[in-house]
Amino acid sequence: MPNYTAITKSITLPDGRQISIETGKLAKFADGAVVVRLGDAMLLATVVSQPSARGDVDFLPLSVDYQEKFGGAGNIPGSFQRREGRLSDYEILVCRIVDRILRPMFPKDYHYEVQVMITLISADKTVQPDALAALAASAALSISDIPFAGPISEVRVARIDGKLQINPLTADIARADIDLIVGATADSVAMVEGEMNEVSEEEMVEAIAYAHEAIKEQVRVQQELAAEVEKSHVKREYPKYEENDDLKKRIQEGVYQQAYEVAKSGNTSKAGRKEAFGVIKKTLTEQLLEEQPELDMKMFGRYYSSAEKKAIRDMMIKERTRLDGRALTQIRPIWSEVNYLPGAHGSALFTRGETQSLTTVALGTKLDEQIIDTAMTSGYSKFMLHYNFPAFSTGEVKPNRGPGRREIGHGNLALRSLKKVMPSDDENPYTVRIVSDILESNGSSSMATVCAGSMALMDAGIPVRAAVSGIAMGLVQDKETGEYAVLSDILGDEDHLGDMDFKVTGTEKGIVACQMDIKIQGLSAEIMTAALHQAREGRLHILREMAKTISQPAAELKPHTPRSHKMLIDKEYIGAVIGPGGKVIQQIQKDTNATVIIEEKDEKGHVSIYASNQEDMEAAIGRIRAIAATPEVGETYKGKVRSIQPYGAFVEIMPGKDGLLHISEVSHERLATLEGVLEVGQEIDVKLLDIDKKTGKYRLSRKVLLPKPERAASSNGEAQA
């Protein structure tokens, strides 16, 4: 008999499919462990929190890891070690969407290390596991004794063929014009991320509201599950913040009005504001240390930050102005430049306020495509976007360790935005890599990447369907009065002090991607709609500023951009073009300096040719046409005699294509033998008379190209006369 007692709860999706949540069978040493299943997809989520905290930690050390096991999908990893290694970009993106909704749900004074691990242990090709990851993590936390203000959940909402669906089948998502992951509690939406096909603000709000209804049911079922798990009934005790009301009041009185005035002063420089706020803190610290030599600096820091934050937030709501003096809807000054880097295939420099992106576009061949090898998918990607955030962009010193999770997440948001306007493969034969290097950062560097990337693509001559701009929106709301201010194009400080970071990208027609994190409970649909409409006005303003620099794709590629050409050949000639061991195609590339790639698709050979100049391109095209062209009846060819037989000669009219030149078709004269008439290796002109429909053999003639001799009778008559 098994030594466990499993508890299982079920959630019914709108289409009738069942999600099950089971606990008590696996990973019983974890503080909480569940298995979430939909179809054959199974995710194991575990959570463990350390029983003690390090003394120097004043934040929540939360780590969220999501990993897909190749064995659960019946696959073997393609890496050299043939085992799972570093998390893929996709896995990191799933980690981020789970982390962003879980982190605000822990008490602010809980500083014990928490590790959430979510593992795809069984895969189902019809199920997207990212939509189940947060549900699994929340369920594991809910049944544990770890302090957690959940449950929460996330679902995918997609509009497919005009109808909204929750966690749709994988095959159907390709038809979606809205594809969002929405995270929420029972009361309010907390996280949104996804992409759309130029939809309106109202359509997006409708999709989010539909998703929230499904989440409410998932939260209810988690509550039922937790009620049956004894461990979850009493959450663990931990030392709370010590409070000193007198000190709190003293700091509030010493900070609030001065911070309010600095915030209201409209200092446009990040460094200037930092210095002004720093003077207030330094002065107050010195005063309090004189009064209280044993001052608890951690407590002081906590109270000071709270007082400064309240002063700045109150100023924004009451004065309807910003830290840098802007109106709530005002966008920072924008300037931009294209073709800044002469060696790149496309480049753009985009600066908005104190945020700057230098972005390049490189165009490569099919050989440059990115290999995709995950447990769920494998294949190639011909569109890449990489985002780099060096420490100097914020005036800091940090070791360069490569892209972190933040960089991968920001790059993915920009990629999702720009791919919506990329041309089809027929219109764009290139593999495209965009790289955004952030040179200055004070808010919304991912949105600067979208703008710079859009301009760099146009500078490169890629026929994008439209320009894309992005904007980050913020929110400050007074919990007591309900008053709020929606901020357009937020600064880094406004992001830190505010209640929302809502990034929206789009074209002139509509929204193409978004990423929203909400730090407060109870964000209303009214505020969200207002933020989206305000974002639209900001996006359109930015698009107009971008258009002053470049408004449409360049008519010509850069001179040093590799040229491309596509051609189709019959399937039967693929082998001839490649040659034994690849000798023929390698020789073509060596002789012409071109890159030639052949794929078999739809019973045809698809040939892609890339060359640095037109001369090399024409040479490569000619060589391939000579091999793969189909002979046409009635055409004349310069052939080479390959062999001579008693009944005629075999002549090669194209590489690999021989036809019979019958002895009767060699000359107008009657020939008994070809000896002395033709030789092996001799080049002669022949005409293709016929192609045998059954055998495909070619029938050639030489004599039809020769002038006919005058008839003997006519010659004799003229002589007699």
ZAMAR-86285 format. One record per residue (C-alpha): x, y, z; residue in one letter. Coordinates in steps of 0.1 Angstrom, whole numbers, padded with zeros to 4 digits, always signed. Example, Ala and Ser with C-alpha at 12.3 -4.5 7.8 and 13.67 -1.06 7.14 Angstrom:
+0123-0045+0078A;+0137-0011+0071S;
END
This chain:
+0000+0000+0000M;+0013+0035-0008P;+0025+0055+0022N;+0009+0087+0011Y;-0025+0103+0011T;-0031+0123-0021A;-0055+0152-0022I;-0068+0162-0057T;-0089+0191-0068K;-0102+0199-0104S;-0108+0231-0124I;-0131+0230-0154T;-0120+0253-0182L;-0147+0270-0204P;-0142+0244-0232D;-0147+0215-0208G;-0112+0204-0203R;-0101+0196-0167Q;-0071+0209-0148I;-0062+0188-0118S;-0041+0199-0088I;-0027+0170-0067E;-0006+0171-0035T;+0006+0145-0011G;+0023+0121-0035K;+0055+0138-0046L;+0083+0158-0030A;+0071+0156+0006K;+0102+0172+0021F;+0094+0204+0004A;+0073+0230+0024D;+0047+0227-0004G;+0045+0205-0035A;+0018+0200-0061V;+0014+0184-0095V;-0008+0204-0119V;-0021+0184-0150R;-0039+0194-0181L;-0042+0166-0207G;-0008+0149-0207D;+0010+0180-0195A;+0022+0177-0159M;+0041+0203-0139L;+0056+0197-0105L;+0059+0228-0083A;+0078+0228-0051T;+0085+0256-0026V;+0109+0258+0003V;+0117+0287+0026S;+0147+0288+0049Q;+0139+0287+0086P;+0162+0316+0094S;+0172+0348+0076A;+0207+0363+0071R;+0212+0393+0093G;+0223+0416+0065D;+0192+0409+0043V;+0165+0436+0042D;+0146+0423+0012F;+0128+0391+0000L;+0154+0367-0015P;+0130+0350-0038L;+0141+0328-0067S;+0118+0313-0092V;+0130+0286-0116D;+0111+0269-0144Y;+0126+0240-0163Q;+0113+0216-0189E;+0126+0180-0188K;+0133+0167-0223F;+0125+0132-0211G;+0090+0143-0202G;+0085+0151-0239A;+0102+0119-0251G;+0132+0139-0264N;+0169+0139-0259I;+0187+0173-0256P;+0207+0184-0286G;+0235+0197-0265S;+0270+0182-0264F;+0264+0168-0229Q;+0230+0155-0239R;+0215+0167-0207R;+0195+0197-0194E;+0218+0227-0187G;+0214+0264-0185R;+0178+0276-0187L;+0167+0285-0222S;+0155+0320-0229D;+0119+0306-0230Y;+0123+0290-0196E;+0137+0323-0182I;+0107+0342-0196L;+0084+0318-0178V;+0103+0323-0146C;+0098+0360-0150R;+0060+0360-0155I;+0057+0338-0124V;+0081+0358-0103D;+0065+0391-0112R;+0031+0381-0098I;+0044+0361-0068L;+0068+0386-0054R;+0043+0413-0043P;+0023+0386-0025M;+0048+0381+0003F;+0049+0403+0034P;+0073+0432+0030K;+0091+0422+0062D;+0096+0386+0053Y;+0133+0383+0045H;+0137+0345+0045Y;+0151+0329+0014E;+0123+0313-0007V;+0129+0290-0037Q;+0101+0281-0061V;+0109+0254-0086M;+0085+0245-0113I;+0093+0215-0135T;+0076+0203-0166L;+0078+0165-0160I;+0054+0154-0188S;+0047+0173-0220A;+0016+0175-0242D;+0021+0190-0277K;-0014+0205-0274T;-0009+0223-0241V;+0013+0254-0235Q;+0028+0249-0200P;+0036+0285-0194D;-0001+0292-0187A;+0000+0266-0158L;+0033+0275-0142A;+0020+0303-0119A;-0011+0282-0109L;+0012+0254-0098A;+0036+0278-0079A;+0007+0295-0061S;-0009+0261-0052A;+0024+0249-0037A;+0027+0281-0016L;-0010+0280-0006S;-0007+0246+0010I;+0025+0255+0028S;+0030+0273+0061D;+0050+0301+0043I;+0034+0335+0047P;+0017+0343+0014F;-0011+0366+0005A;-0025+0344-0023G;-0037+0324-0040P;-0031+0339-0074I;-0032+0323-0109S;-0023+0331-0145E;-0041+0320-0176V;-0035+0325-0213R;-0064+0343-0230V;-0064+0343-0268A;-0089+0356-0294R;-0091+0330-0321I;-0114+0334-0351D;-0131+0363-0332G;-0137+0343-0300K;-0119+0346-0267L;-0105+0313-0253Q;-0088+0303-0221I;-0056+0282-0224N;-0063+0273-0260P;-0048+0244-0278L;-0012+0250-0291T;-0022+0246-0327A;-0049+0272-0325D;-0027+0299-0310I;-0011+0306-0344A;-0045+0320-0356R;-0049+0343-0326A;-0049+0381-0330D;-0047+0385-0292I;-0024+0363-0271D;-0020+0374-0235L;-0009+0358-0202I;-0029+0375-0174V;-0021+0371-0137G;-0044+0381-0109A;-0058+0375-0074T;-0095+0370-0069A;-0099+0407-0066D;-0076+0424-0091S;-0054+0419-0121V;-0017+0421-0112A;+0003+0411-0144M;-0003+0411-0181V;+0021+0402-0209E;+0015+0393-0245G;+0012+0404-0281E;-0016+0414-0305M;-0023+0422-0341N;-0028+0460-0339E;-0059+0458-0317V;-0078+0486-0299S;-0076+0495-0262E;-0111+0483-0256E;-0104+0449-0271E;-0074+0444-0249M;-0094+0454-0217V;-0121+0430-0227E;-0096+0401-0231A;-0081+0409-0197I;-0115+0410-0180A;-0124+0376-0196Y;-0092+0361-0183A;-0098+0374-0148H;-0131+0356-0146E;-0113+0323-0152A;-0086+0331-0127I;-0113+0337-0100K;-0123+0300-0103E;-0087+0288-0102Q;-0082+0308-0070V;-0113+0294-0054R;-0102+0258-0061V;-0068+0265-0046Q;-0085+0278-0014Q;-0104+0245-0012E;-0072+0225-0016L;-0054+0245+0011A;-0084+0240+0034A;-0078+0202+0033E;-0040+0205+0040V;-0033+0208+0077E;+0001+0225+0073K;-0014+0255+0055S;-0038+0264+0084H;-0012+0281+0105V;+0015+0302+0088K;+0049+0302+0103R;+0059+0329+0127E;+0088+0352+0120Y;+0102+0384+0136P;+0083+0414+0124K;+0097+0449+0119Y;+0102+0467+0152E;+0082+0499+0153E;+0090+0533+0169N;+0061+0556+0164D;+0080+0586+0178D;+0109+0581+0154L;+0085+0576+0125K;+0067+0608+0133K;+0100+0627+0137R;+0113+0615+0104I;+0080+0623+0087Q;+0081+0659+0100E;+0117+0663+0091G;+0114+0649+0055V;+0079+0653+0041Y;+0077+0691+0033Q;+0113+0694+0021Q;+0110+0663-0001A;+0077+0676-0014Y;+0094+0709-0025E;+0123+0691-0042V;+0098+0669-0060A;+0078+0700-0071K;+0109+0719-0082S;+0109+0702-0116G;+0147+0695-0117N;+0151+0678-0151T;+0184+0661-0142S;+0184+0627-0125K;+0217+0635-0109A;+0204+0669-0097G;+0174+0654-0080R;+0195+0627-0064K;+0218+0653-0050E;+0189+0674-0037A;+0172+0645-0020F;+0206+0633-0007G;+0211+0667+0011V;+0178+0662+0029I;+0187+0627+0041K;+0222+0637+0051K;+0210+0667+0072T;+0183+0647+0089L;+0207+0618+0096T;+0232+0641+0113E;+0205+0657+0134Q;+0190+0624+0146L;+0224+0610+0154L;+0231+0640+0176E;+0198+0634+0193E;+0200+0596+0194Q;+0236+0583+0191P;+0222+0547+0192E;+0199+0554+0163L;+0188+0522+0145D;+0199+0529+0110M;+0178+0502+0094K;+0147+0515+0110M;+0157+0550+0100F;+0162+0540+0064G;+0128+0523+0063R;+0110+0553+0078Y;+0129+0578+0057Y;+0121+0559+0024S;+0085+0557+0033S;+0083+0595+0041A;+0101+0605+0010E;+0080+0582-0012K;+0048+0596+0003K;+0059+0632-0003A;+0067+0626-0039I;+0035+0606-0046R;+0013+0632-0029D;+0030+0660-0049M;+0022+0642-0082M;-0015+0637-0073I;-0021+0672-0059K;+0000+0693-0082E;-0006+0671-0113R;+0031+0674-0122T;+0062+0652-0123R;+0096+0650-0107L;+0112+0666-0138D;+0085+0692-0141G;+0066+0676-0169R;+0028+0674-0171A;+0013+0640-0165L;+0008+0633-0202T;+0040+0650-0214Q;+0067+0629-0232I;+0104+0637-0227R;+0123+0654-0256P;+0131+0630-0284I;+0159+0631-0309W;+0171+0604-0332S;+0194+0595-0360E;+0197+0567-0386V;+0227+0553-0405N;+0248+0563-0376Y;+0271+0533-0379L;+0284+0530-0415P;+0295+0494-0411G;+0261+0481-0400A;+0234+0470-0424H;+0211+0493-0405G;+0214+0514-0374S;+0196+0540-0353A;+0203+0561-0323L;+0172+0569-0303F;+0172+0592-0273T;+0142+0601-0251R;+0151+0623-0221G;+0179+0605-0203E;+0173+0571-0220T;+0193+0562-0251Q;+0195+0531-0273S;+0221+0525-0300L;+0206+0497-0322T;+0220+0478-0351T;+0205+0455-0377V;+0226+0427-0393A;+0212+0408-0423L;+0225+0372-0428G;+0217+0341-0447T;+0197+0311-0438K;+0229+0296-0424L;+0227+0323-0397D;+0193+0312-0384E;+0191+0305-0346Q;+0187+0269-0337I;+0158+0263-0313I;+0161+0231-0292D;+0137+0228-0262T;+0117+0200-0247A;+0085+0212-0265M;+0099+0227-0297T;+0127+0224-0321S;+0135+0243-0353G;+0150+0276-0365Y;+0143+0313-0360S;+0153+0339-0386K;+0144+0369-0364F;+0164+0377-0333M;+0166+0407-0310L;+0192+0411-0282H;+0191+0437-0255Y;+0222+0448-0236N;+0222+0469-0204F;+0258+0477-0194P;+0265+0492-0160A;+0278+0525-0174F;+0243+0533-0187S;+0233+0541-0151T;+0267+0554-0140G;+0275+0522-0121E;+0304+0497-0120V;+0294+0461-0123K;+0311+0430-0138P;+0299+0421-0173N;+0284+0386-0168R;+0263+0385-0200G;+0226+0390-0202P;+0205+0384-0171G;+0168+0376-0168R;+0159+0413-0170R;+0178+0417-0203E;+0162+0386-0217I;+0127+0398-0207G;+0132+0433-0221H;+0146+0419-0253G;+0117+0396-0257N;+0091+0424-0253L;+0108+0444-0280A;+0111+0413-0303L;+0074+0405-0299R;+0066+0441-0308S;+0087+0443-0340L;+0080+0408-0353K;+0043+0419-0358K;+0054+0443-0386V;+0081+0421-0402M;+0076+0411-0438P;+0069+0375-0449S;+0097+0352-0458D;+0089+0357-0495D;+0094+0395-0490E;+0124+0391-0468N;+0149+0363-0475P;+0173+0374-0448Y;+0180+0362-0412T;+0177+0394-0392V;+0195+0402-0359R;+0187+0434-0340I;+0210+0444-0311V;+0200+0472-0288S;+0228+0486-0266D;+0215+0509-0239I;+0239+0538-0234L;+0219+0558-0209E;+0190+0547-0188S;+0165+0566-0168N;+0133+0547-0174G;+0118+0528-0203S;+0149+0515-0220S;+0129+0485-0234S;+0106+0510-0251M;+0136+0529-0265A;+0147+0496-0279T;+0114+0492-0297V;+0116+0527-0313C;+0153+0523-0322A;+0147+0488-0336G;+0119+0500-0358S;+0140+0528-0372M;+0170+0506-0377A;+0150+0481-0397L;+0137+0508-0420M;+0173+0522-0423D;+0184+0487-0434A;+0158+0486-0461G;+0136+0458-0446I;+0101+0463-0459P;+0083+0465-0425V;+0046+0470-0427R;+0046+0500-0403A;+0067+0518-0377A;+0063+0507-0341V;+0068+0529-0310S;+0066+0520-0273G;+0058+0539-0241I;+0060+0530-0204A;+0030+0542-0183M;+0030+0547-0145G;+0004+0552-0118L;+0002+0568-0084V;-0029+0562-0064Q;-0039+0574-0029D;-0053+0543-0011K;-0074+0565+0012E;-0089+0590-0011T;-0088+0569-0043G;-0073+0599-0062E;-0048+0589-0088Y;-0025+0602-0115A;-0015+0582-0147V;+0020+0591-0158L;+0031+0589-0194S;+0068+0580-0203D;+0079+0573-0167I;+0113+0579-0152L;+0132+0553-0133G;+0123+0570-0100D;+0086+0571-0110E;+0087+0534-0118D;+0103+0527-0083H;+0078+0549-0064L;+0047+0542-0084G;+0020+0516-0084D;+0022+0503-0120M;+0046+0498-0148D;+0026+0494-0180F;+0046+0491-0212K;+0026+0494-0244V;+0038+0492-0280T;+0020+0497-0312G;+0016+0511-0346T;-0006+0539-0357E;-0034+0513-0361K;-0033+0496-0327G;-0015+0477-0299I;+0010+0450-0308V;+0025+0441-0274A;+0023+0449-0238C;+0038+0441-0204Q;+0021+0453-0172M;+0030+0449-0135D;+0007+0463-0109I;+0019+0467-0073K;-0014+0475-0057I;-0046+0456-0051Q;-0078+0466-0068G;-0068+0483-0100L;-0101+0492-0117S;-0109+0486-0154A;-0116+0524-0155E;-0080+0532-0146I;-0066+0506-0169M;-0086+0519-0198T;-0076+0555-0190A;-0039+0544-0189A;-0042+0526-0223L;-0059+0556-0240H;-0032+0580-0225Q;-0006+0555-0237A;-0021+0557-0272R;-0017+0594-0274E;+0019+0591-0262G;+0027+0564-0288R;+0013+0584-0316L;+0034+0614-0305H;+0065+0593-0305I;+0057+0579-0339L;+0055+0614-0353R;+0089+0623-0338E;+0104+0591-0353M;+0089+0600-0387A;+0109+0632-0387K;+0140+0611-0390T;+0127+0582-0411I;+0092+0575-0421S;+0095+0545-0445Q;+0119+0517-0453P;+0149+0527-0474A;+0144+0521-0511A;+0179+0504-0514E;+0199+0481-0493L;+0232+0494-0480K;+0260+0488-0506P;+0277+0463-0483H;+0246+0444-0475T;+0246+0409-0491P;+0222+0406-0520R;+0198+0377-0522S;+0180+0358-0549H;+0155+0330-0547K;+0148+0305-0575M;+0129+0272-0579L;+0143+0241-0595I;+0127+0208-0602D;+0131+0183-0574K;+0150+0159-0596E;+0178+0184-0601Y;+0186+0190-0564I;+0211+0162-0564G;+0228+0174-0595A;+0232+0209-0581V;+0246+0196-0548I;+0268+0169-0565G;+0284+0138-0550P;+0295+0147-0515G;+0285+0184-0521G;+0314+0188-0546K;+0293+0207-0572V;+0277+0233-0549I;+0310+0238-0531Q;+0327+0245-0564Q;+0300+0269-0574I;+0305+0288-0541Q;+0342+0288-0545K;+0341+0300-0581D;+0315+0327-0576T;+0321+0338-0540N;+0284+0334-0534A;+0265+0314-0507T;+0241+0289-0521V;+0215+0271-0499I;+0191+0244-0512I;+0160+0231-0494E;+0134+0206-0506E;+0099+0219-0500K;+0066+0212-0517D;+0082+0188-0542E;+0105+0216-0554K;+0140+0227-0548G;+0141+0261-0532H;+0175+0278-0539V;+0186+0308-0520S;+0217+0327-0533I;+0235+0354-0514Y;+0264+0374-0528A;+0281+0407-0520S;+0278+0420-0556N;+0257+0416-0586Q;+0284+0401-0607E;+0289+0372-0583D;+0252+0368-0580M;+0247+0365-0618E;+0276+0340-0620A;+0260+0317-0594A;+0226+0320-0609I;+0240+0311-0643G;+0258+0280-0630R;+0227+0267-0613I;+0205+0274-0642R;+0229+0255-0664A;+0225+0225-0642I;+0189+0226-0633A;+0172+0241-0663A;+0148+0219-0682T;+0156+0215-0720P;+0128+0227-0742E;+0117+0212-0775V;+0127+0234-0804G;+0155+0251-0786E;+0191+0250-0799T;+0220+0240-0776Y;+0257+0239-0778K;+0264+0203-0769G;+0295+0181-0763K;+0298+0147-0779V;+0301+0122-0751R;+0302+0089-0770S;+0299+0076-0805I;+0279+0045-0814Q;+0273+0027-0847P;+0238+0043-0848Y;+0247+0078-0837G;+0262+0099-0810A;+0252+0109-0775F;+0255+0146-0770V;+0254+0164-0736E;+0233+0195-0741I;+0232+0204-0703M;+0252+0191-0674P;+0238+0156-0667G;+0214+0157-0697K;+0224+0137-0728D;+0204+0132-0759G;+0207+0109-0789L;+0219+0124-0822L;+0209+0096-0846H;+0233+0091-0875I;+0205+0101-0898S;+0203+0135-0881E;+0240+0144-0883V;+0241+0155-0919S;+0219+0159-0950H;+0242+0134-0966E;+0236+0097-0960R;+0263+0085-0936L;+0274+0049-0932A;+0296+0057-0902T;+0304+0087-0880L;+0341+0080-0882E;+0358+0112-0894G;+0326+0132-0890V;+0324+0136-0852L;+0348+0131-0824E;+0343+0126-0786V;+0347+0159-0769G;+0338+0179-0800Q;+0313+0208-0794E;+0285+0210-0819I;+0252+0229-0822D;+0221+0207-0820V;+0184+0212-0818K;+0160+0194-0795L;+0134+0177-0817L;+0114+0158-0792D;+0113+0144-0756I;+0099+0109-0753D;+0069+0111-0730K;+0074+0076-0716K;+0112+0074-0712T;+0121+0112-0711G;+0148+0106-0736K;+0159+0135-0758Y;+0160+0133-0796R;+0184+0157-0812L;+0192+0169-0847S;+0222+0186-0862R;+0213+0186-0898K;+0182+0209-0893V;+0207+0236-0884L;+0228+0231-0915L;+0220+0247-0949P;+0203+0223-0972K;+0224+0213-1003P;+0210+0222-1037E;+0193+0192-1054R;+0215+0174-1080A;+0187+0176-1108A;+0187+0214-1105S;+0225+0216-1107S;+0226+0193-1138N;+0199+0214-1156G;+0218+0247-1150E;+0250+0231-1163A;+0233+0220-1195Q;+0218+0254-1201A;
END
